[in-house]
Amino acid sequence: MRDKKILNKIKFSKDLRKLTIRELPLLSKELREYLIESVAESGGHFGSNLGVVELTIALHYVFNTPEDLLVWDVGHQTYPHKILTGRKDKIKKIRQRGGLAPFPKRSESKFDTFDVGHSATSISAGLGMVVAEEHKRTKKRKKEVVVVIGDGALGGGMALEALNHAGDIKANILIILNDNKMSISKNVGGLCRHLTKLRSSWCYNKIKSKSKKIFKYSPALLRAARQTKTKLKGVLATESIFEKFGFKYYGPTDGHDLIELVKILKYLKRIKGPKVLHVVTTKGKGYKPAEKDEFCLHATKPFDIKNKTTEKKKKNTSGKTYTDIFSDWIVEKGKKSKKLQAITPAMCSGSGLNLFAKLFPERFHDVGIAEQHAVTFAGGLASRGMKPVVAIYSTFLQRAYDQVIHDIALPNLDVLFAIDRAGIVGPDGATHAGSFDLSFLRVIPNLTIMVPATKNECYAMLEAGYQHPGPVAVRYPRSGSNDRYTKKGRTQRIKIGRAKIVYNGNQKKNKKQQKKIAILAFGAMVEKCRLASKKLSVTLVNMRFVKPLDGKLLKKLAKTHSLFVTVEDNVIAGGAGSAINEFVLDNNLKVRVKNVGLPDKFLPHGTREEILSLAGLDEEGILEKIKKIL
């Protein structure tokens, strides 16, 4: 590792501004090297951060942060920002328990102006900040507000709504469009094509300026160039969509030309009103494997820099993830059912749709970062006899709640939601945790909710959900169970609204106690409850369904048990346990109920197992909770 002579001088951005402009390229080189070394050691978001090294330096050099407000979209790309704002020594613990948050967090640093994690929020937040500062009308120098948004996030509905609003009120805001042609997956849609045309126009102008030197030595080439100039310019030149919204548009410009970026930003500081600077960058810049593999090295495990390989994984006894199970199912189902249409809001790879997209491109729809549109688009497909499957993360489904209610459940359309990353996710923290889906879905009429406890059961539930008429949600974690995934096991028949007794607690040695307690476990928590069930010799039930509940079994259990303990990896408020409470009250069952689940607070980042332990939802934690109840 080389000595970082310039980087070591920088603790906060004010130190950065003491450098001469000629020292900045060396700083960018050292910062990129330090970033590669850090992520190689700790893992984390990688490609997007390498792509914004020069841009981050230029922004902190030109603007007086933290007095001037720098707003980042999503936050995947803020590692260089954190390094330059007092957190350099902590960056190697990012996303780890007790370490730095993976995204901007106001409680972590005054340089982080807004908590983020989801996409397309930055322009709205930045616009609010501009209006707030103008409303204060202080005599001090007005704070500058600069928003950095990626080209993928720009296609999100919120971003377009904010652009529309900003252009109308003529707010003094600078939007930096970081155009690397990527989000996590390849960008899609009309706006993506528009940006491509703008980049093409930029490339044309660069070629034209450089070719003048060549043409002057060849009259024949010069004549040919003049003949085609008008036609070529007509194809490539285009008016920016941002100008239609009322913005002054500048660019595109090279996002890795640091000195030029500084000059442009200094100029734009003097320009009032809403403006956009279109910056073209390369995701993974400076590390060849990341430049070549933008998908896998978007976020990475620790890796060997020299050999360019990730660390060997520990032997995985559980085999495939739940995402893999979904991938297996949808490919097999796609071969059999021509009505199946797969939809994802920009999470093709993460949701396990890569193979389906390759095999059935005409039935695969990546709608971009547009969760609301994804759900209503599915409704449109279903209204005309198709069977859409919406593959979506739990945390992102929150963004389309109105559409689930109004456009799917109300007309009772035949849509299957495959909800990945349910419950505690881990390193990405509270912004990505699927902690609320059972609560917000359970209250919706017409919606059936399944929660598999094993991978075989997940496959079978996806099949049952597909066959069931009307809206269905199958909710599963990324990983969780250690059961064997078998062809025979996955073909089990799942009856709607039927639970399954896993352990009946009939040991004679503890006959009195087994009449007292039945653990009603949901989804991934069934596995975590086995220890408590066997040690205490109490009944364990795999509830399988949050809606409808197995009322027949619950009534039967109430006759032989005096206490139900519900366990779920969802917040207790309004969750599966609440459904049990309501059923017990409505049916006058003579049994007490105790709910166990996620607490009423946002949990920190860490591994899934660490956070489950923190919440008392690991095997030992559940055992202790039940002992306390006794």
C-alpha positions as CSV (number, residue, x, y, z in Angstrom):
1,M,0.0,0.0,0.0
2,R,1.4,3.4,-1.0
3,D,1.6,6.2,1.5
4,K,-1.4,8.6,1.0
5,K,0.6,11.9,1.3
6,I,-2.2,14.1,0.2
7,L,-5.2,12.1,1.5
8,N,-3.6,11.9,5.0
9,K,-3.8,15.7,5.2
10,I,-7.5,15.6,4.8
11,K,-9.7,15.1,7.8
12,F,-12.6,17.3,6.8
13,S,-13.6,19.0,3.6
14,K,-12.2,22.3,4.8
15,D,-8.7,20.7,4.6
16,L,-9.4,19.7,1.1
17,R,-10.1,23.3,0.1
18,K,-6.5,24.3,1.3
19,L,-5.1,22.3,-1.6
20,T,-4.1,23.8,-4.9
21,I,-6.1,22.8,-7.9
22,R,-3.0,21.0,-9.3
23,E,-2.9,18.7,-6.2
24,L,-6.4,17.4,-6.7
25,P,-5.6,14.8,-9.4
26,L,-3.1,13.2,-7.0
27,L,-5.7,13.3,-4.3
28,S,-8.2,11.5,-6.5
29,K,-5.6,8.8,-7.3
30,E,-4.9,8.3,-3.6
31,L,-8.6,8.3,-2.6
32,R,-9.4,5.7,-5.3
33,E,-6.6,3.5,-4.1
34,Y,-7.7,3.8,-0.4
35,L,-11.3,3.0,-1.4
36,I,-10.2,-0.1,-3.2
37,E,-8.1,-1.2,-0.2
38,S,-10.9,-0.5,2.2
39,V,-13.7,-2.3,0.3
40,A,-11.3,-5.2,-0.4
41,E,-10.9,-5.6,3.3
42,S,-14.5,-5.0,4.5
43,G,-16.7,-5.6,1.5
44,G,-19.5,-3.1,0.5
45,H,-20.7,-1.0,-2.3
46,F,-17.9,-0.7,-4.8
47,G,-18.4,0.2,-8.5
48,S,-20.6,3.2,-7.9
49,N,-18.2,4.7,-5.4
50,L,-15.2,4.3,-7.7
51,G,-17.2,6.2,-10.4
52,V,-17.7,9.4,-8.3
53,V,-14.2,9.9,-6.8
54,E,-13.4,13.0,-8.9
55,L,-17.0,14.4,-8.7
56,T,-17.0,14.1,-4.9
57,I,-13.6,15.9,-4.6
58,A,-14.8,18.6,-6.9
59,L,-18.0,19.2,-5.0
60,H,-16.3,19.5,-1.6
61,Y,-13.6,21.7,-3.1
62,V,-15.9,24.2,-4.7
63,F,-18.7,24.3,-2.2
64,N,-18.4,25.2,1.4
65,T,-19.7,22.0,3.0
66,P,-21.2,21.4,5.4
67,E,-22.6,25.0,5.3
68,D,-23.5,24.4,1.7
69,L,-25.9,21.4,1.5
70,L,-24.9,18.3,-0.5
71,V,-27.8,15.9,-1.0
72,W,-27.0,12.4,-2.3
73,D,-29.5,10.1,-3.9
74,V,-29.7,6.4,-2.7
75,G,-26.3,6.7,-1.0
76,H,-24.5,3.7,-2.6
77,Q,-21.9,6.2,-3.9
78,T,-21.1,8.1,-0.7
79,Y,-18.0,6.2,0.6
80,P,-15.6,8.9,-0.9
81,H,-17.9,11.5,0.7
82,K,-17.6,9.8,4.1
83,I,-13.8,9.5,3.7
84,L,-13.4,13.2,3.0
85,T,-15.7,14.3,5.9
86,G,-14.1,12.9,9.0
87,R,-14.8,9.2,8.7
88,K,-11.7,8.0,6.8
89,D,-10.5,5.8,9.7
90,K,-14.0,4.2,10.1
91,I,-14.7,3.3,6.5
92,K,-13.2,-0.2,6.8
93,K,-16.0,-1.0,9.3
94,I,-18.8,0.2,7.1
95,R,-22.0,-1.9,7.1
96,Q,-20.7,-3.8,10.1
97,R,-22.4,-3.9,13.5
98,G,-21.3,-0.7,15.3
99,G,-19.6,0.6,12.2
100,L,-20.5,3.3,9.7
101,A,-24.0,3.3,8.1
102,P,-23.9,2.2,4.5
103,F,-25.8,5.3,3.4
104,P,-25.9,9.0,4.4
105,K,-27.3,9.4,7.9
106,R,-27.9,12.7,9.7
107,S,-27.1,11.3,13.1
108,E,-23.7,10.1,11.9
109,S,-22.4,13.4,10.5
110,K,-23.4,17.0,9.9
111,F,-22.1,16.5,6.4
112,D,-25.0,14.1,5.7
113,T,-27.9,16.4,5.1
114,F,-30.6,13.8,4.5
115,D,-31.2,10.1,5.5
116,V,-31.5,8.0,2.4
117,G,-31.4,4.4,1.2
118,H,-34.3,4.4,-1.3
119,S,-34.0,5.9,-4.8
120,A,-35.3,9.1,-6.4
121,T,-35.7,11.1,-3.2
122,S,-32.8,13.6,-3.5
123,I,-34.4,16.3,-5.7
124,S,-37.5,16.5,-3.5
125,A,-35.4,16.7,-0.4
126,G,-33.0,19.3,-2.0
127,L,-35.9,21.4,-3.2
128,G,-37.4,21.4,0.3
129,M,-34.1,22.6,1.7
130,V,-33.9,25.4,-0.8
131,V,-37.4,26.7,0.0
132,A,-36.6,26.4,3.8
133,E,-33.4,28.4,3.4
134,E,-35.1,31.1,1.3
135,H,-38.0,31.3,3.9
136,K,-35.5,32.0,6.7
137,R,-34.4,35.2,4.9
138,T,-31.2,35.5,7.0
139,K,-28.6,38.2,6.2
140,K,-25.9,35.5,6.0
141,R,-24.8,34.1,2.7
142,K,-27.4,31.9,1.3
143,K,-26.6,28.2,1.5
144,E,-26.1,26.5,-1.8
145,V,-28.0,23.2,-2.4
146,V,-26.5,20.6,-4.6
147,V,-28.2,17.3,-5.5
148,V,-26.4,14.3,-6.9
149,I,-28.7,11.8,-8.6
150,G,-27.9,8.8,-10.9
151,D,-29.4,8.3,-14.3
152,G,-31.2,5.2,-13.0
153,A,-32.8,7.1,-10.1
154,L,-33.8,9.9,-12.4
155,G,-36.4,7.6,-14.0
156,G,-38.2,7.2,-10.6
157,G,-41.6,8.9,-10.3
158,M,-40.6,11.1,-7.4
159,A,-37.6,12.5,-9.2
160,L,-39.7,13.5,-12.2
161,E,-42.4,15.0,-9.9
162,A,-39.7,17.0,-8.2
163,L,-38.2,18.2,-11.5
164,N,-41.7,19.4,-12.5
165,H,-42.1,21.3,-9.2
166,A,-38.6,22.8,-9.2
167,G,-38.9,24.2,-12.7
168,D,-42.1,25.9,-11.8
169,I,-40.9,27.7,-8.6
170,K,-37.5,28.7,-10.1
171,A,-35.6,27.4,-7.1
172,N,-31.9,28.1,-6.9
173,I,-30.8,24.5,-7.0
174,L,-28.0,22.6,-8.8
175,I,-28.7,19.0,-9.9
176,I,-25.7,16.9,-10.8
177,L,-26.8,14.1,-13.1
178,N,-24.3,11.3,-12.6
179,D,-24.7,9.4,-15.8
180,N,-22.9,6.0,-15.8
181,K,-25.6,4.2,-17.9
182,M,-26.2,1.9,-14.8
183,S,-28.1,1.7,-11.6
184,I,-27.7,-1.8,-10.1
185,S,-28.7,-3.3,-13.4
186,K,-28.7,-1.7,-16.9
187,N,-31.0,1.3,-17.1
188,V,-34.1,1.1,-19.2
189,G,-36.8,3.3,-20.7
190,G,-37.3,6.4,-22.8
191,L,-35.3,8.7,-20.5
192,C,-32.4,6.3,-20.7
193,R,-32.5,6.6,-24.5
194,H,-32.7,10.4,-24.2
195,L,-29.6,10.5,-22.1
196,T,-27.9,8.2,-24.6
197,K,-28.7,10.7,-27.4
198,L,-27.3,13.5,-25.3
199,R,-24.1,11.5,-24.7
200,S,-23.9,10.8,-28.5
201,S,-24.2,14.5,-29.2
202,W,-21.3,15.1,-26.7
203,C,-19.3,12.4,-28.4
204,Y,-20.0,13.9,-31.8
205,N,-18.7,17.3,-30.6
206,K,-15.6,15.8,-29.1
207,I,-14.9,13.9,-32.4
208,K,-15.5,17.0,-34.4
209,S,-13.1,19.1,-32.4
210,K,-10.3,16.5,-32.4
211,S,-10.8,15.7,-36.1
212,K,-10.2,19.3,-37.3
213,K,-6.4,18.7,-36.9
214,I,-6.6,15.6,-39.1
215,F,-8.9,17.1,-41.7
216,K,-6.7,20.2,-42.4
217,Y,-4.0,17.8,-43.7
218,S,-6.5,16.1,-46.1
219,P,-8.7,18.3,-48.3
220,A,-10.6,15.2,-49.5
221,L,-11.5,14.2,-46.0
222,L,-12.5,17.7,-45.2
223,R,-14.9,17.9,-48.1
224,A,-16.4,14.5,-47.1
225,A,-16.8,15.7,-43.6
226,R,-18.6,18.9,-44.6
227,Q,-21.0,16.9,-46.8
228,T,-22.1,14.7,-43.9
229,K,-21.9,17.3,-41.1
230,T,-25.4,18.6,-41.4
231,K,-27.0,15.1,-41.5
232,L,-24.9,13.8,-38.6
233,K,-25.6,16.8,-36.5
234,G,-29.3,16.4,-37.2
235,V,-29.2,12.8,-36.0
236,L,-27.2,13.5,-32.8
237,A,-28.0,17.0,-31.6
238,T,-31.1,17.2,-29.4
239,E,-32.7,19.6,-26.9
240,S,-32.5,18.4,-23.3
241,I,-35.6,17.3,-21.6
242,F,-34.5,19.3,-18.6
243,E,-34.9,22.5,-20.5
244,K,-38.6,21.5,-21.0
245,F,-38.9,21.4,-17.2
246,G,-37.5,24.9,-16.9
247,F,-33.9,24.1,-16.0
248,K,-30.7,25.5,-17.5
249,Y,-28.9,22.5,-18.9
250,Y,-25.1,22.1,-19.0
251,G,-23.1,19.2,-20.4
252,P,-22.5,16.4,-20.9
253,T,-19.0,16.7,-19.4
254,D,-16.3,14.2,-18.4
255,G,-16.9,13.3,-14.8
256,H,-13.3,12.1,-14.4
257,D,-11.7,15.3,-15.6
258,L,-11.3,16.8,-12.1
259,I,-9.8,20.1,-13.0
260,E,-12.4,20.8,-15.6
261,L,-15.2,19.8,-13.1
262,V,-13.9,22.3,-10.6
263,K,-13.9,25.1,-13.3
264,I,-17.5,24.2,-14.3
265,L,-18.8,24.0,-10.8
266,K,-17.2,27.4,-9.9
267,Y,-19.0,28.9,-12.9
268,L,-22.3,27.3,-12.0
269,K,-22.2,28.7,-8.5
270,R,-22.7,32.1,-10.1
271,I,-25.7,31.0,-12.2
272,K,-29.0,31.5,-10.4
273,G,-32.2,29.4,-10.7
274,P,-32.7,25.7,-11.4
275,K,-29.8,24.1,-13.3
276,V,-28.6,20.6,-14.3
277,L,-25.0,19.5,-14.9
278,H,-24.9,16.3,-16.8
279,V,-21.7,14.4,-15.8
280,V,-20.6,11.2,-17.6
281,T,-18.8,8.7,-15.4
282,T,-17.7,5.1,-15.5
283,K,-19.0,2.7,-12.9
284,G,-16.0,0.9,-11.3
285,K,-13.5,3.5,-12.7
286,G,-9.9,2.6,-11.9
287,Y,-10.4,-1.0,-11.1
288,K,-10.6,-3.1,-14.3
289,P,-12.7,-6.0,-12.9
290,A,-15.3,-3.6,-11.5
291,E,-15.4,-1.7,-14.9
292,K,-16.0,-5.0,-16.7
293,D,-18.4,-6.5,-14.2
294,E,-20.8,-3.7,-13.2
295,F,-23.4,-6.1,-11.9
296,C,-21.5,-8.4,-9.5
297,L,-19.1,-5.6,-8.3
298,H,-21.9,-3.1,-7.6
299,A,-21.6,-4.5,-4.0
300,T,-19.0,-7.1,-3.1
301,K,-17.7,-9.3,-0.3
302,P,-14.1,-8.9,0.8
303,F,-11.7,-9.7,-2.0
304,D,-8.0,-10.1,-2.9
305,I,-6.9,-6.9,-4.9
306,K,-4.0,-8.5,-6.5
307,N,-5.7,-11.7,-7.7
308,K,-9.0,-9.8,-8.3
309,T,-11.0,-12.6,-6.7
310,T,-13.5,-12.6,-3.8
311,E,-12.8,-14.5,-0.7
312,K,-13.7,-18.1,-0.7
313,K,-17.2,-18.6,0.7
314,K,-17.7,-20.7,3.8
315,K,-19.2,-24.0,3.0
316,N,-22.9,-23.4,2.5
317,T,-24.8,-26.2,4.1
318,S,-28.1,-24.7,3.1
319,G,-27.4,-24.7,-0.6
320,K,-29.6,-22.4,-2.5
321,T,-31.1,-19.1,-1.3
322,Y,-34.8,-18.3,-1.3
323,T,-34.0,-16.0,-4.3
324,D,-32.6,-19.1,-6.1
325,I,-35.8,-21.0,-5.3
326,F,-37.9,-18.3,-6.8
327,S,-35.7,-18.3,-9.9
328,D,-36.1,-22.1,-10.3
329,W,-39.8,-21.8,-9.9
330,I,-40.5,-19.0,-12.3
331,V,-38.3,-20.5,-15.0
332,E,-40.1,-23.9,-14.7
333,K,-43.5,-22.1,-14.6
334,G,-42.6,-19.9,-17.6
335,K,-42.0,-23.0,-19.7
336,K,-45.5,-24.3,-18.9
337,S,-47.6,-21.2,-18.7
338,K,-47.6,-18.7,-21.6
339,K,-49.7,-16.3,-19.6
340,L,-46.9,-15.7,-17.0
341,Q,-45.4,-12.2,-17.2
342,A,-42.5,-11.3,-14.9
343,I,-42.1,-7.8,-13.7
344,T,-39.3,-6.2,-11.7
345,P,-38.6,-2.5,-10.7
346,A,-34.9,-2.5,-11.6
347,M,-33.9,-5.5,-9.6
348,C,-33.6,-8.2,-12.2
349,S,-30.5,-9.8,-10.8
350,G,-31.3,-9.3,-7.1
351,S,-34.8,-10.8,-7.5
352,G,-33.5,-13.9,-9.4
353,L,-34.9,-13.1,-12.8
354,N,-31.8,-13.2,-15.0
355,L,-32.4,-16.6,-16.4
356,F,-36.1,-16.0,-17.0
357,A,-35.2,-12.7,-18.8
358,K,-32.8,-14.6,-21.1
359,L,-35.2,-17.4,-21.9
360,F,-38.4,-15.4,-22.2
361,P,-37.4,-11.8,-23.1
362,E,-40.9,-11.0,-24.5
363,R,-42.5,-11.8,-21.1
364,F,-39.9,-10.1,-18.9
365,H,-40.5,-6.4,-18.0
366,D,-37.9,-4.3,-16.1
367,V,-39.8,-1.1,-15.6
368,G,-36.9,0.8,-14.0
369,I,-36.9,2.3,-10.5
370,A,-40.7,2.7,-10.5
371,E,-42.4,0.5,-8.0
372,Q,-45.8,2.2,-8.3
373,H,-45.8,1.7,-12.0
374,A,-44.7,-1.9,-11.7
375,V,-47.7,-2.8,-9.6
376,T,-50.3,-1.0,-11.7
377,F,-48.7,-2.3,-14.9
378,A,-49.2,-5.8,-13.4
379,G,-52.9,-4.9,-12.8
380,G,-53.2,-3.9,-16.5
381,L,-51.8,-7.2,-17.6
382,A,-54.0,-9.1,-15.3
383,S,-57.1,-7.3,-16.4
384,R,-56.5,-8.7,-19.9
385,G,-56.1,-12.3,-18.9
386,M,-52.3,-12.5,-18.2
387,K,-50.8,-13.8,-15.0
388,P,-48.2,-11.3,-13.8
389,V,-45.6,-12.1,-11.2
390,V,-44.2,-9.0,-9.5
391,A,-40.7,-9.8,-8.1
392,I,-40.0,-7.1,-5.5
393,Y,-38.1,-6.6,-2.3
394,S,-40.2,-6.0,0.8
395,T,-38.7,-2.6,1.5
396,F,-39.5,-1.4,-2.1
397,L,-43.0,-2.7,-2.0
398,Q,-43.7,-0.1,0.6
399,R,-43.4,2.5,-2.1
400,A,-46.3,1.0,-4.1
401,Y,-48.8,0.6,-1.2
402,D,-51.6,2.6,-2.7
403,Q,-51.3,0.7,-6.0
404,V,-51.5,-2.7,-4.2
405,I,-54.7,-1.6,-2.5
406,H,-56.4,0.5,-5.2
407,D,-55.2,-1.2,-8.5
408,I,-54.8,-4.8,-7.5
409,A,-56.8,-5.8,-4.4
410,L,-59.9,-3.6,-4.9
411,P,-60.6,-5.0,-8.4
412,N,-59.4,-8.4,-7.1
413,L,-57.0,-8.9,-9.9
414,D,-55.0,-12.1,-10.4
415,V,-51.5,-10.9,-9.5
416,L,-48.7,-12.8,-7.6
417,F,-46.3,-10.8,-5.5
418,A,-43.0,-12.6,-4.9
419,I,-41.7,-10.6,-1.9
420,D,-37.9,-11.1,-1.4
421,R,-35.7,-9.8,1.5
422,A,-38.5,-10.0,4.0
423,G,-37.7,-9.5,7.7
424,I,-34.2,-8.6,8.8
425,V,-31.9,-8.2,5.8
426,G,-28.7,-7.1,7.6
427,P,-25.8,-5.0,6.4
428,D,-27.9,-2.4,4.5
429,G,-29.7,-1.6,7.8
430,A,-33.1,-0.1,8.5
431,T,-33.7,1.4,5.1
432,H,-33.6,-2.1,3.5
433,A,-35.2,-4.2,6.2
434,G,-38.5,-5.9,5.4
435,S,-39.9,-5.3,8.8
436,F,-43.4,-4.0,8.0
437,D,-44.9,-6.0,5.1
438,L,-47.1,-8.3,7.2
439,S,-48.6,-5.3,9.0
440,F,-49.3,-3.2,5.9
441,L,-50.5,-6.1,3.7
442,R,-52.6,-7.9,6.3
443,V,-55.2,-5.2,6.4
444,I,-55.9,-5.3,2.6
445,P,-59.1,-7.2,1.6
446,N,-58.9,-10.0,-1.0
447,L,-55.2,-10.5,-0.4
448,T,-53.8,-13.9,0.5
449,I,-50.5,-13.9,2.4
450,M,-48.2,-17.0,2.6
451,V,-45.0,-17.2,4.6
452,P,-42.9,-20.3,3.9
453,A,-40.8,-21.8,6.6
454,T,-38.5,-23.9,4.3
455,K,-37.2,-23.7,0.8
456,N,-39.3,-26.6,-0.4
457,E,-42.3,-24.9,1.1
458,C,-41.4,-21.7,-0.7
459,Y,-41.4,-23.4,-4.1
460,A,-44.8,-25.1,-3.3
461,M,-46.3,-21.8,-2.1
462,L,-45.3,-20.0,-5.2
463,E,-47.0,-22.7,-7.2
464,A,-50.1,-22.5,-5.0
465,G,-50.2,-18.7,-5.2
466,Y,-49.9,-18.9,-9.0
467,Q,-52.9,-21.3,-9.2
468,H,-55.0,-19.3,-6.7
469,P,-57.4,-16.8,-8.3
470,G,-56.9,-13.2,-7.0
471,P,-54.0,-11.3,-5.4
472,V,-51.5,-13.4,-3.5
473,A,-48.3,-12.4,-1.7
474,V,-45.6,-15.0,-1.0
475,R,-43.1,-13.4,1.5
476,Y,-39.7,-14.9,2.1
477,P,-36.2,-13.9,3.3
478,R,-33.1,-14.0,1.2
479,S,-31.8,-16.9,3.3
480,G,-32.8,-18.5,6.5
481,S,-33.5,-22.2,6.6
482,N,-31.1,-25.1,6.4
483,D,-33.6,-27.7,5.0
484,R,-32.7,-29.8,2.1
485,Y,-34.2,-28.5,-1.2
486,T,-35.6,-31.6,-3.0
487,K,-37.7,-32.1,-6.1
488,K,-40.1,-34.3,-4.1
489,G,-40.4,-31.8,-1.2
490,R,-41.1,-28.8,-3.5
491,T,-44.1,-30.5,-5.1
492,Q,-46.0,-30.8,-1.8
493,R,-49.6,-29.5,-2.1
494,I,-50.3,-26.3,-0.1
495,K,-53.9,-25.9,0.8
496,I,-55.0,-22.3,1.2
497,G,-55.3,-21.3,4.9
498,R,-54.0,-24.5,6.4
499,A,-51.3,-24.6,9.1
500,K,-49.1,-27.5,10.0
501,I,-48.2,-28.9,13.5
502,V,-44.4,-29.4,13.5
503,Y,-44.0,-30.6,17.1
504,N,-47.0,-31.6,19.3
505,G,-45.2,-31.5,22.7
506,N,-46.7,-34.7,23.8
507,Q,-43.9,-36.0,26.0
508,K,-45.3,-37.6,29.1
509,K,-42.5,-36.0,31.3
510,N,-43.9,-32.6,30.7
511,K,-47.6,-33.3,30.0
512,K,-48.8,-30.5,32.3
513,Q,-46.7,-27.8,30.6
514,Q,-47.5,-28.9,27.0
515,K,-51.1,-28.1,27.7
516,K,-50.2,-24.6,28.5
517,I,-48.2,-23.3,25.5
518,A,-48.4,-23.5,21.7
519,I,-45.8,-21.6,19.7
520,L,-47.4,-20.2,16.6
521,A,-44.5,-19.4,14.3
522,F,-44.6,-17.6,11.0
523,G,-42.2,-18.1,8.1
524,A,-38.5,-18.1,8.9
525,M,-39.2,-18.1,12.6
526,V,-40.3,-21.7,12.5
527,E,-36.7,-22.8,12.3
528,K,-35.7,-20.4,15.2
529,C,-38.5,-21.8,17.4
530,R,-37.4,-25.5,17.3
531,L,-35.0,-25.2,20.2
532,A,-37.6,-23.7,22.5
533,S,-40.2,-26.2,21.4
534,K,-38.1,-29.2,22.2
535,K,-36.4,-27.9,25.3
536,L,-39.7,-26.9,26.9
537,S,-41.7,-29.7,25.3
538,V,-44.3,-27.3,23.9
539,T,-46.3,-27.4,20.7
540,L,-44.8,-25.8,17.6
541,V,-47.0,-24.8,14.7
542,N,-45.9,-23.7,11.3
543,M,-48.7,-21.2,10.6
544,R,-47.9,-20.9,6.9
545,F,-50.6,-18.3,6.3
546,V,-51.0,-14.9,7.8
547,K,-54.2,-14.4,5.8
548,P,-56.4,-16.4,6.0
549,L,-55.5,-18.0,9.3
550,D,-56.2,-21.6,10.0
551,G,-59.2,-20.9,12.3
552,K,-60.1,-24.6,12.6
553,L,-56.7,-25.5,14.0
554,L,-56.6,-22.4,16.3
555,K,-59.9,-23.4,17.9
556,K,-58.7,-26.9,18.4
557,L,-55.5,-25.8,20.0
558,A,-57.3,-23.4,22.3
559,K,-59.1,-26.3,23.9
560,T,-55.8,-27.9,25.0
561,H,-53.5,-24.9,25.5
562,S,-53.8,-21.9,27.8
563,L,-51.3,-19.7,26.1
564,F,-50.4,-19.0,22.4
565,V,-47.0,-17.4,21.8
566,T,-46.8,-15.9,18.3
567,V,-43.4,-15.4,16.7
568,E,-42.7,-13.4,13.6
569,D,-39.8,-11.5,11.9
570,N,-42.1,-8.5,11.4
571,V,-42.9,-5.6,13.8
572,I,-45.4,-6.7,16.4
573,A,-47.7,-3.8,15.8
574,G,-50.3,-4.9,13.3
575,G,-48.4,-8.1,12.3
576,A,-49.2,-11.8,12.2
577,G,-49.5,-11.9,16.0
578,S,-52.1,-9.1,15.9
579,A,-54.1,-11.3,13.5
580,I,-54.1,-14.1,16.1
581,N,-55.1,-11.6,18.9
582,E,-58.1,-10.5,16.8
583,F,-59.1,-14.1,16.0
584,V,-59.0,-15.1,19.7
585,L,-61.1,-12.1,20.7
586,D,-63.6,-12.5,17.9
587,N,-64.2,-16.2,18.6
588,N,-64.1,-15.9,22.4
589,L,-61.3,-18.4,22.8
590,K,-60.2,-19.1,26.3
591,V,-56.5,-18.7,25.7
592,R,-54.0,-15.9,26.4
593,V,-51.8,-14.6,23.7
594,K,-48.2,-13.3,23.9
595,N,-46.7,-11.7,20.8
596,V,-43.0,-11.9,20.0
597,G,-41.5,-10.1,17.0
598,L,-39.4,-7.1,16.0
599,P,-39.5,-4.2,18.5
600,D,-41.1,-0.8,17.8
601,K,-37.9,0.9,16.7
602,F,-35.5,1.0,13.7
603,L,-32.8,-1.6,14.2
604,P,-29.1,-0.9,13.2
605,H,-27.1,-2.6,10.5
606,G,-25.1,-5.7,11.0
607,T,-25.4,-9.3,9.8
608,R,-28.8,-10.9,9.7
609,E,-27.9,-13.2,12.6
610,E,-26.5,-10.3,14.7
611,I,-29.7,-8.2,14.3
612,L,-32.0,-11.2,15.0
613,S,-30.0,-11.8,18.2
614,L,-30.3,-8.1,19.1
615,A,-34.1,-8.4,18.7
616,G,-34.2,-11.6,20.7
617,L,-35.3,-13.6,17.6
618,D,-32.5,-16.1,17.5
619,E,-33.0,-19.6,18.9
620,E,-31.6,-18.7,22.4
621,G,-33.5,-15.4,22.5
622,I,-36.8,-17.0,21.7
623,L,-36.2,-19.7,24.3
624,E,-35.4,-17.0,26.9
625,K,-38.5,-15.0,26.0
626,I,-40.8,-18.0,26.5
627,K,-39.1,-18.9,29.8
628,K,-39.8,-15.4,31.0
629,I,-43.5,-15.8,30.0
630,L,-43.6,-19.0,32.1
